[in-house]
Amino acid sequence: MTLDQFFKVIEESEASDWTSIGRPVFAQDMQQVSGGGQTVPWVEIDEHHSLISFRKDLSISIATGLTHREEFFEDWAQAFPDKHASSDWVDFRYNGVPVFRALRVLVDGGRAGLPCPPPGSVEVPQRQYQIYRLIDEVIGSGRMFDYFNRAGLQTVALHWPNSQD
């Protein structure tokens, strides 16, 4: 299966084709940290908080929630009553192995997760929009369409993912 075929399967699926699992999903980032006046190093752990699996082909799954930035600042991400925005990673997995990673921006205090356009842009490839809308329908608020429009984001006919993603 190619990466394009993988994303085509996801893009053409329906929310009812997926099942969700909450913490723990066993997709963690563990780092030993030292310094800060501490004499003994410690371990910091961050993890995805959600995993969705494709019922028609269990080798396909998507993990969300691994922190990217606690604070995310782009004008479009501040267009909501709650100005706090953060970002996390969306890991697209095949047989449990990440095959592609993309950002998701949590806006309005985490009430919705939106695809992250390139810096300084508001353009999101149509396929990316469709897949993030699917994720929102399965484990989100189900209101991504509204938030996407309120942010001033626009879909464009660009291939996604491309070699620069």
N, C-alpha and C positions, 0 to 999 in steps of 0.2 A: 504494500500500500504506500502510495506517495503522500507527501504532506498535503498536496492539493486535494487528493481523493479523501483523505482524512477529514479535512475541513468541509468538503462538499457533503459528506455524510452528516456531519453535525449541523451544517446550515440547512439541510433539507429535512431535519427531524422536527418533531413536535415536542412540546413540553411534556406531554403524557408518555413519551418514549423514554423518559429519564426517571431515575430514582435518586433521592438525596440522602446523604449520611452526614450527621453533625459530628462534632468533636468527640473523641479523637479520630482523626483520619490518617494518622501515622505518616504525615508528610511534613517533616520538621527541619528546621535549620538550627543546629546547635553549634555554639562557638565558645571556646574558652577565652575568657577575658581576664586581664590583669591590669593593675595600675589604680589610679584614683585614690591613692593612699592606702589601699588594701594590701596586706602582706601575703595573702593567700589568693591565688586565682580562683575564679568562679566560672560557672557555665551559664550562659544565657540561651534560652530556648524560645523560638518563635515557630508558629506552625500555621498551616492552612486550617481554617475552621470549618470548611464545607467541602464536600466531595459529591459530585453528581456522576452517575454511571449510566451509560446508554444501555437500556434493557435489551435492544436488538443485537448488540455486539458488545459484550462486557469487557472487551479489550480497550474500549474507548471510554475515557473519563476526563473530568475537568475538576481541578482543585482550585479553591479560591480562599483568600484571606491572609496569606503570608504578607506581613507588613512590608511596604516599600518606603513610604514616608508618612510620618504622623501628621505633618502639615503639608498641604499641597496648594500652591499659589499659581493660578492662571485666572485671568479675568472671567472666563466663562464658568469656572468652578465656584465663583463667588456670587452668582446671580440668584441666590436663594435666601429666604429669611434667616436661616442659620448659615453663617458664612464659613463655618468650619468645614474644610475638605481634607481628606487624606487619600492615600493611594495604597493599593495592594497588588499582589501578583496574581495572575490567572495562569495556571499551568495546565496545558493541554497534554493529556497523557495517553500513551498507547502501551498496553500491557503493563501498566503501572509506571512506565518510564516517561518523564517529561520529554515531549518532542518539540514543544514551542512554548514560549513564555511571553505574556503581554501584560500591560498595565491596565488596571481598572481604577477609576477615581470615584471615591465615595463622597457624594455631595450632600448638602443640606443636613449636616450633622450625621451622615451615614444612612440617610433615608433612601438613597438610590445609588446604584453603581453604574457608572457610564464608561464607555470606551475612551481611551486617552488619545486625542489627536496629536500630531507632531507639535512641538513647542511653537507657539505663536500662530497656530492654525486652529480652525474650527471644523476642518474637514475629516470625516471618518469614512473609510471604505464601506460600501453597502454590506458586504459579507460580514465584516467585523460588527457592524451595527446589528445585523440579524442574529449573530451568535450571542452577543451580549444581551440582546433582548430575550433570547431563549433562556440564558442563565438567570436573568431577572425573573422570568415567569416561573422558573423551577424553584429558586431559593431566595428571591428578592421580594420587593414590594409589589411587583406587577405594574409599576407605574413608570417604567423607564422611558416610554414614548413621551410622556408629559415632561419629565425632567430633561430629556434630550432636547426637546424643543425650547423649553424655558432657558436652557444654557446657551441657546443660539447655535448649537452644533448642526452640521449639515452632512448628509450622506453624499458620497461621490462614487462614480463608477471607476474605482481603482482596484487592481488586484490586491488581495490580502490573504495571507501575509506575502510580502515581497522580500527580495533578498536583503533589503536594508533593515527589515524589522528584526 
